[in-house]
Amino acid sequence: MSDETQHRRDLERRVSVLLADHPPGSTDRLDFLRAQFDAGLAWVHFPQGLGGLGLAREHQAYVDALLQAAGAPDNDPWRIGIGLGMAAPTILAFGTEEQHQRFLRPLWTGEEVWCQLFSEPGAGSDLAALATRAFPDGDEWVVTGQKVWTSSAHLARFAILVARTDPTVPKHAGLTYFVCDMSDPGVEVRPLRQITGEAEFNEVFLSDVRIPDSYRIGAVGQGWKVANATLNNERVAIGGGAPREGGMIGVVADAWRNHPERRTPELHARLMSLWVEAEVARMTGQRLRQKLAVGAPGPEGAAMKVTFARIAQELSGLELELLGEDGLRFQDWTMTRPERVQFTGRDAGYRYLRAKGNSIEGGTSEILRNIVAERVLGLPAEARTDKDVPWKDLER
């Protein structure tokens, strides 16, 4: 019997035991999710005891399909995507065993929503230039500063936070990575209204927020290394993962099928070109995720994210053309603070406007092209005059 067959039989057995002990129809949703985590069926590629079984990442899709067929609840991944795609792999890679035990289970079950406190008004694309300061005070750190473009901050219990702990060294060297409790009285969250009418993003003000040293992820001064691991995971999470004809290409393909009166040779040629590009991106994403199964994500994720942003924006524009005047309708332009971002089930006008943010979130396309050029293709790096200058001496 092959290893693959053995793994599948073992997973089928584990799923059967989970369903027998916790029937989806009569078990509280949260109780079921906790039991799934404890059975190692949350992230099968995570270590045993931390929601996984130490198996290859691709086995998770098989587990999810078995559970879905049995009517089991999911953990609402659209709502907790930052925790799943960014916080969890970072905590697993750099956190202590105590941090693993404290954070991973309620993160996966959705009991605790996470957000990301990275970008600042004066340090967006140049994240290493951030000015939020963290000062040591006994076994705590006192953090003061401002963050911006923070998705889900209005829902979050915890945040992954990068702050400057040493201004006397070059900007990349003086950063440290923390978990910030968003319920601290020094945390203030204000909505940022977007072109869609919603306040999906927020600005966050930190005033003498006290963070225990036990909530530090990685060593003092190692924040840039830890943050890069987070960003690489984020770009893979944003740029890959859609099934064949999933995401925006599926939406636009349906619009083509449902509106034969709008078809023209020019629109057909554009749709076919974008369909091919979406399929190439999907298969490239599969190869990248296979690579991730044996290691941490690298700079290749930047290429996936750049490609995703461009294709999504072109497809959202093509959808409007296919829908004609119906594509101009946008019925949901109201000031709301949504719990999740979902392109499907919304107006075409919403998708067109929201897609504009795809080339900013998770790293601007301009910065990501530099990463691809320098770290993937090996091209000469751009001249940087601030690389060896202490942060305190930089012009801001």
N, C-alpha and C positions, 0 to 999 in steps of 0.2 A: 504494500500500500504506500502510495507516495505521501510525502510530508503535507502536500496541499490537501489531499483527501483526509488525512488524519486531522489536520487543523479544522477542516470544515465539519467533520463529524463531532469533534470536541465542542466546537462552537454551537452546533445544533443541540447538543446535549445540554450545554450551559443555558442556552436560551429556553429550552423546554423546561428546565428546572425553575428558571426565573418566572416563566409564565404560569407554571403550576403553583408555585408558592405565592405569587402575587398576580392573580387574574386581572387583566387590564379593565374588565368591565366592572369589577367590584373593589378595586384597590384605589386609594387616594393617589392622585397624579404624583404628588411630591414623594410619597412613600415608594411608589414604583420606581421613580428616577433614582432615589437613594439606593434602592436595592439593585438597580442595574449597575450603578457605579460600584457598589460593593462586590458585585459578581464579576467585575473586570470587563464589563461589556460597554463601558462608556467610551473609553479610548483604548482599543485593544493593543495599540502600539506603546502605551505608557507602561511603566513597571507594575508588577503585581502589588496590590495594596493601594495603588494610586489611580484606580479606575481602569486599569489595563491588565494585560496578560503577557506583555513582552513579545507580542507577535508583530508581523509586518503590518504596516499601516493599511494596506489595501483590503485586509480582512474586515475592516469596520463596515464597509459598504454591504457586505454579505450579512453581517449581524443586523444592521439597520433595516435591510430588506425583510429579514425574518420577523423582526419586531413590528414593522409597519404592517405586514400581512396579518399579524395577530391582533391588530388594533391597539397596539401599545402607544402611550403618549410619547411625544418627543420633548426636548428641553427648550423649544422655541428658539432655535439658533439665530434667527434674525434679530431677536431682542438682546441676546448676550454674545453677539459676535466678537466684540472687542475682548471680552474675557476668554472666549474659546480660541480665537485666532492669534492673540497677541500676549495677553497676560499669562495664560496657562503654560505655553511652551517656554516662556522666559523664566517663570518660577521653577519649572521642572529642571531647566538647564543650569540655573544659577542660584536657586534658592536652597535653603537649609532643609533638612528633614522636617523640622518643626514647621517651617513655612509650607512645605508640601502638604502636611497633614491639616494645617489650619485653613488653607485657601482653596485647594483644588476641588474638593467635593462640593461645597456650596457654590463654587463658581460654575461647575458643570451642570448642576441641577437647576441653576437659575435663581437660587435663593439670594445670591448676592451678585448684583450687576456691577460691571467694571467699566471704567472709562480711561482715557489716556491723556495725561497732562504733560505734553511735550512742547508743542508750538507756542510761541509767544509773539506779541505785537511787533517786537524788534528782532525776532529770530524765528522765522517760519522755515524757509528753505534752508537757511544756515542754522540748523538746530544747535550746533556746537557753540554758537554765540549767545545762547540763552543767558538771562540775567537773574532768574529766580535763585535766591541764596538760601543755603541751609547752614546754620551755625550749630556746632555741638554744644550741648548743655547737659552735663552728666551722662546719663544713659539715654538721652533723647537728642533729637535735632529740632531746631526751631526754623521753620521755613516761611519765607516771605517773598511774594512775587505775583505775577499775573500770567495766566495761560489763556489760550484762545483757540477757537475752532474745535472745541471739545464735544464730540458726539456723546450723547447719553449722560452727560454730567448731571442732568436734572433727575436721573433715575438711579445713579450709581451709589453704591455703598463704599466701594474702594476704587482707587485710581493707581495706575502705574505712573510714576513721577520721576523726572530727571531734574536735578537742581545742582547749582554750582557750590561746591564745598571748598574750593581753593582758587581764589582769583589771581594768585601770584604765578601760576604756571600757564602755559599755552592752553587755549580754549578747550581742546579735546581732552586734555589731561586732568582738568580740575572738576570733573562731573561725577556725581554719585546717584545711584538709582534707588528709589524707595517705593514702598506701598503707602499710599496716603488714605487715611480714613476720611471719607467725604462727609461724615457726620460731625467732624470736629467743628467747634463753634467759630474757628477762624476761617472756614471755607465758605465763600459766597459765590453762588452760581447765578449768572444773569443770561437770559435768552438772547440769541442773535438771530434776527429774522432774516430768512433767505429769500431768494428770488421766487421760490415756490410758495411763499407765504407762511411756511412753517418755521419753527425754531428748533430744528433738529440739532443744530450746533449751539454752543454756549461759550461765554467767556467766564473764567474762574479766577477769583481773587483770593490769594492766600495771605492771611495776616497773622503772623506768629503762630502758625499751625505746628503743633507739637507731634513729632513722629518718633516712636520708640526705635532705638537702634536695632531691635529685633525685627523691625519692618524694613531694614535695609537689604536690598537684593544685590549680592556681589560685594566686592571689597570697596572701601572708600577710594575714590579716584578711578574706579573701573566703570563708571556710568556710561561712557561712550561705547565701550565694548558691549555691555549689556543692552543698551538702547539699540545698537545696530542689529543684534539678534532679534529684538522685538520688531524692528522695521522690516527686516527680511521676511519674518513670518507674516507681517501685515500685508506685504506686497504679494506674497503667494496667496494669502486668503482672499485678497481683492481681485487679483488677476487671473486666478485659475479656479477650477472646480465645477464649471457648468457642464451638464450632460450634452449630448449631441442635440443640436437645435434647441438648446436651453437658453435661458436669459433673453437678451434683447433680440438675438437672431431668430429665436422661436416666435417672439411677439411680432416681428416684422414679417416673417414668413406667413404667419396666420393672416396678417393684414393683406398680404398679396393674394392669398387664396380667397379671402372673403370679399374682395373688391375688384372683380375682373374688369369693371368699367374704368378703373384707374390705370390699368396696365399699359405701358408703352415699351418699345424696345430699349429706350434709354434707361428706364427704371429697372427693367429686367436685367440689363447688363450690370447695373450697380448692385442689385440684390445678389446676383450670382457671384460677383467679385467679393462682396462682403461675406457671403455664405462660405466661400472657400477660405477666406482669411479667418473667419470664426472657427472653422473646422481645424485649420492648421494650428490656431492658438489652443484649441481644446486638446489636440493630440500632444502638442508641446507641453501643455500643463500636465498631462498624464505622465510624460517622461520625467518632468521635474518632480512630481510627487513621488515617483518611484525612486528617484535619487534621494528625496527627503527621508525615505523609509530607512536609509542606512546612515543618515547624518543630518546635520543642521542645514537650514536653507542658506544659500549663498547669494551673491549679487545677481545671479540669473533671474531671480524673482523680479528684479527691476524691469527687465525686458518684458516679462509677462504683464506687469502692471501698466506699462506704457502702451502696450498693444491693446489691452482691455479698454483703456480710457479712449483711445482713438476710435476703435471699432464701435464702442457703445455710443459715442457722440455722432458718428456718421450714420449709424442705424437709427438713432432717434430722429435725426433729420429726415431720413428716407421714409420713416413711418408717417411723418406729417404729410409728406407729399402723396403717399399712397391713400391717406384718409381724406385728403382734400379739405374742405371747410370744416369737416368734423374734427380734424386734427387741431384746429385752433381753439376748440373748447377746453376749458380748464375749470371744472366745477368745484375743485377742492381748495381754491386759493383762500384759505382762512388761517388765522393765527392760532396754530396748535403746537403742542410740544409732543411729537409722536414718540411712541415706545420703540419703534423699529422702522427701518427703511426698506421698502419693498417696491420694486419697479412694476411687478405684475399686479393686476387688479386696480390699477390707477389710470388716470387719463393719459392719453398720448402727450398732451401738453405738459403734464407733470414730468413725464419721462424726459422730454426734450429739455426742460429747464434743469432738472436735477442732474442730468448727465454732464452738464457743464462743470460740476464739481469733481467729476471723475479724474480730471487731469491735475487736480490740486491735492485731494485727500490721499494719504498714504505716500506722500512725497510728490512734488511737482514733476511734471513730465520733463522739464528742462534739467532738473537735478538728476533724475533717473537716467536720462540719456548720457550724462557725464559718467555715471556709475557704470553703465554698460560699456561706454567707450574705454574707460580706464581699467576697470576691474575684470571685464569679460573679454574684450577685444585686445587689451594690452596696448592701447594707443597712448601717446605721451600725455601726461597730466597737464592741466592748465596751471599757469603760474599762480602761486598763492603767496602773497607777501605777509600774511598774518600767521603762518603756520607755526613759527617758533617764537612769537611775541606773547608775553604774558597777557592774559585776558584783561587785566586791569589797565593795561596801557593801550588797548585798542580804541579807536574812535568809534563812538556809538551815537 
